Amino acid sequence: MAFDSIDNVIERCARHGYVMDRTLATTVYLATRLDKPLFLEGEPGVGKTELAKVMALALDAELIRLQCYEGLDVASAVYEWNYARQMLEIRLQEARGVERARIGENIHSGEFLLERPLLRALRLAPPARALLLIDEVDRSDEEFEAYLLELLSDFQISIPEIGTLRAERPPLVVLTSNRTRALHDALKRRCLYHWIDYPDLEREQAIVRARIPGIDRRLSAQVCRFMQWLREQDLQKNPGAAETVDWARALLALGSEELDPRTVADTLGWILKYKADIDTIRGRDLGAVLAGLAADTLDG
């Protein structure tokens, strides 16, 4: 099933706990409507990977994920030959008395091909459809980035021993990047681009309530206001919405009904991942910070 409209994108993704603004929903709608790869960029934890997962759920598509890393090659991402099975086939042909010149003629066929995520997404037979998530593409090498150009342009893969394999029905493709390195313009030109930023206060509260339906609105508001404040501090790494949700769940597990300085100091490891950042925030007068945020809430 496809999305019927931009509002339909917002509604169906919200059913699976993903809250988005209309700009992102417009980009998602166009990407799925025009079979255009969707390139999502932003800081870690802002919801890029989660959006791909939710899109697959909302569209009833099979999620096929390729996690990128330095040194990723064709054998891990696209295909490789099943050498053990090929050798077995050759021995069986020898045992059956097949002519020497014809032994091994069939070993470079689809029967002996091991499909990796990219090839599997292209060969998924209709009416089934894949949503191919190429996650953290910025962690791969430039050589692999170049290899993706053929896939994203024509939804095809070239295998020397077989030829060119084309998708009967192109998969939906979502690429994510945390900007650990710059990506070539040729890759971005093949995609619809969207930068996902940290959520504003209103959307962050909506995200927390969607992910944790039973949370008290007062605690949700306090958590989100504190996270907004944190992102204004001079930290090595700002926490994303994913950390906000994790922290709110941790506070509920502790039985907290509202934020207090001691609980905040004790649980900073849920939201900050660098010791220097934790030390910086613990060194602040957290009582005064929370009181100030509470005053802002009343003023608002």
C-alpha positions in Angstrom: 0.0 0.0 0.0 1.1 3.5 -0.8 0.5 6.7 1.2 -2.6 8.5 -0.1 -1.5 12.0 0.9 0.8 14.0 3.1 -1.7 13.9 5.9 -1.9 10.1 5.5 1.9 9.9 6.0 1.6 11.8 9.3 -1.4 9.7 10.4 -0.1 6.2 9.5 3.4 6.9 10.9 1.8 8.3 14.1 0.0 4.9 14.6 3.4 3.4 15.0 4.7 6.1 17.4 6.5 8.3 15.0 5.8 12.0 15.2 6.9 14.1 12.3 6.3 17.6 11.0 4.7 18.4 7.6 7.9 19.1 5.8 9.3 15.7 6.6 6.0 14.1 5.7 6.0 15.9 2.4 9.4 14.5 1.6 8.4 10.9 2.6 5.2 11.2 0.5 7.1 12.3 -2.6 9.9 9.7 -2.2 7.3 6.8 -2.0 5.1 8.3 -4.7 8.0 8.8 -7.2 10.1 5.8 -6.3 12.9 8.1 -5.3 15.6 7.1 -2.8 15.2 9.1 0.5 18.4 10.5 2.0 18.1 11.4 5.7 20.9 13.3 7.4 21.1 14.5 10.9 22.8 14.0 14.3 22.6 10.6 15.9 19.4 9.9 17.8 17.1 12.3 15.9 15.0 9.4 14.4 16.5 8.7 10.9 16.7 4.9 11.3 13.4 4.8 13.2 11.6 6.6 10.4 12.7 3.9 7.9 11.4 1.2 10.3 8.1 2.9 10.8 7.7 3.5 7.0 8.1 -0.3 6.5 5.5 -1.0 9.1 3.1 1.6 7.7 3.5 0.4 4.1 3.6 -3.3 5.0 6.9 -3.6 3.2 9.7 -6.0 4.1 12.5 -4.1 5.9 15.9 -5.1 4.6 18.7 -3.3 6.4 22.3 -2.9 5.4 24.4 -1.5 8.3 27.4 0.3 6.8 30.9 0.3 8.2 34.4 1.0 7.1 35.6 -1.8 4.8 32.1 -2.9 3.7 32.5 -4.7 0.4 30.4 -6.3 -2.4 30.6 -9.7 -0.8 29.0 -8.4 2.4 26.6 -5.9 0.9 25.5 -7.3 -2.5 26.3 -11.0 -3.3 28.9 -13.7 -3.2 29.2 -17.1 -4.7 28.5 -20.2 -2.6 31.9 -21.7 -3.1 31.3 -24.7 -1.0 28.2 -25.6 -3.0 30.0 -24.9 -6.3 32.8 -27.3 -5.3 30.3 -30.0 -4.3 28.5 -29.6 -7.6 31.7 -30.0 -9.6 32.5 -33.2 -7.6 29.0 -34.6 -8.2 29.3 -33.9 -11.9 32.7 -35.7 -12.0 31.1 -38.6 -10.2 28.2 -38.7 -12.7 30.7 -38.9 -15.6 29.9 -35.5 -17.1 32.3 -34.6 -19.9 35.3 -32.7 -18.6 34.7 -29.8 -20.9 31.2 -29.3 -19.5 32.0 -29.7 -15.8 31.1 -26.6 -13.9 29.2 -24.9 -16.7 26.2 -24.2 -14.4 28.0 -23.1 -11.2 27.7 -19.4 -12.1 23.9 -19.3 -12.0 21.4 -17.9 -9.5 21.2 -21.3 -7.8 24.7 -20.8 -6.4 24.3 -17.1 -5.6 24.2 -15.9 -2.0 22.1 -12.8 -1.8 23.2 -10.0 0.5 20.9 -7.1 1.4 21.2 -5.0 -1.8 20.6 -7.9 -4.2 17.9 -9.4 -2.0 16.0 -6.1 -2.0 16.1 -5.9 -5.8 15.0 -9.6 -6.3 12.1 -9.6 -4.0 9.2 -10.7 -6.2 6.0 -8.7 -6.5 3.5 -8.2 -5.0 5.9 -8.1 -2.0 8.0 -5.0 -1.8 11.2 -4.2 0.1 12.1 -1.1 2.0 15.9 -1.1 1.8 17.6 0.8 4.6 21.2 1.7 3.9 22.1 2.8 7.4 25.0 5.2 8.2 26.2 5.3 4.6 28.8 7.8 5.7 30.7 5.1 7.6 31.3 3.2 4.3 34.3 3.8 2.0 34.2 6.0 -1.0 34.5 2.9 -3.2 31.3 1.5 -1.9 29.6 4.8 -2.1 30.4 4.8 -5.8 29.1 1.3 -6.2 25.7 2.5 -5.0 25.3 4.9 -7.9 24.2 2.2 -10.3 21.7 0.8 -7.8 20.2 4.2 -7.0 20.0 5.3 -10.6 18.5 2.3 -12.4 17.7 -0.2 -9.6 20.0 -2.7 -11.1 23.2 -4.6 -10.2 25.8 -6.0 -12.6 27.3 -9.4 -11.9 30.1 -10.2 -14.3 29.3 -14.0 -14.5 25.6 -13.4 -15.0 25.0 -10.0 -16.4 22.7 -7.2 -15.2 19.9 -8.0 -12.8 17.1 -5.4 -12.7 14.4 -5.1 -10.1 10.9 -6.1 -11.2 9.5 -3.6 -8.8 12.0 -1.1 -7.4 12.4 -1.2 -3.6 11.8 1.9 -1.5 15.2 3.1 -0.4 16.2 5.1 2.7 19.8 6.1 3.3 20.9 7.7 6.6 24.0 9.6 7.4 25.4 11.1 10.7 27.8 13.3 8.7 31.0 11.6 9.9 32.4 12.4 6.5 31.2 14.3 3.5 29.4 12.3 0.8 29.7 12.9 -2.9 27.2 15.1 -4.7 26.6 12.3 -7.2 25.0 10.2 -4.5 22.9 12.9 -3.1 21.6 14.0 -6.5 20.0 10.6 -6.9 17.9 11.1 -3.8 15.4 13.3 -2.1 17.3 15.0 0.7 16.0 15.9 4.2 17.8 17.1 7.2 16.2 15.9 10.5 17.0 18.3 13.3 16.5 18.0 17.0 12.8 18.4 17.8 11.4 21.5 19.3 9.8 21.3 22.7 6.2 20.7 21.5 7.2 17.9 19.1 9.6 16.3 21.7 6.7 16.1 24.2 4.5 14.6 21.5 7.3 12.0 20.8 7.6 11.1 24.4 3.8 10.7 24.8 3.6 8.6 21.6 6.4 6.3 22.7 5.4 6.1 26.4 1.6 6.4 26.4 1.2 6.2 30.2 3.6 8.9 31.2 2.4 11.8 33.3 2.2 15.0 31.3 4.0 16.9 34.0 7.0 14.6 34.1 7.0 14.5 30.3 7.1 18.3 30.1 9.9 18.5 32.7 12.0 15.9 30.9 11.6 17.6 27.5 12.3 21.1 28.9 15.5 19.8 30.6 16.6 18.1 27.3 16.0 21.4 25.4 18.1 23.1 28.0 20.9 20.5 27.7 21.1 21.1 24.0 21.8 24.8 24.6 24.9 23.9 26.7 28.4 23.6 25.3 28.5 19.8 25.1 30.7 17.5 23.1 27.6 15.6 22.0 24.0 16.7 22.3 21.4 14.1 23.2 18.8 13.2 20.6 15.1 12.4 20.9 16.0 8.7 21.3 17.9 9.6 24.6 14.9 11.6 25.7 12.6 8.6 25.4 15.1 6.3 27.1 15.6 8.7 30.0 11.8 9.1 30.5 11.5 5.3 30.6 14.3 5.1 33.1 12.7 7.7 35.3 9.4 5.8 35.3 11.3 2.6 36.2 12.7 4.5 39.2 9.2 5.6 40.2 9.9 9.3 39.7 6.9 11.6 39.5 8.9 14.8 38.8 12.5 15.8 38.2 14.8 16.5 41.2 18.5 17.4 41.3 19.7 14.1 42.8 17.8 11.9 40.3 19.0 14.0 37.4 22.6 13.8 38.5 22.3 10.0 39.1 20.8 9.3 35.7 22.9 11.6 33.4 24.5 8.5 31.9 21.2 7.7 30.2 21.4 10.9 28.1 25.1 11.9 28.0 27.8 9.6 26.6 30.9 11.6 27.4 32.4 11.9 30.9 33.3 15.5 30.3 29.7 16.3 29.5 28.4 14.5 32.5 31.0 16.3 34.8 30.0 19.6 33.2 26.3 19.2 34.0 26.8 17.7 37.4 28.9 20.8 38.2 25.9 23.1 37.5 23.4 24.0 40.2 20.8 21.6 39.0 18.3 22.8 41.6 18.4 26.3 40.2 18.2 24.9 36.6 15.1 22.9 37.4 13.5 25.7 39.3 14.2 28.0 36.3 12.7 25.5 33.9 9.6 25.2 36.1 9.2 29.0 36.2 9.4 29.1 32.4 6.7 26.5 32.3 4.4 28.6 34.5 5.2 31.7 32.5 4.4 29.8 29.3 
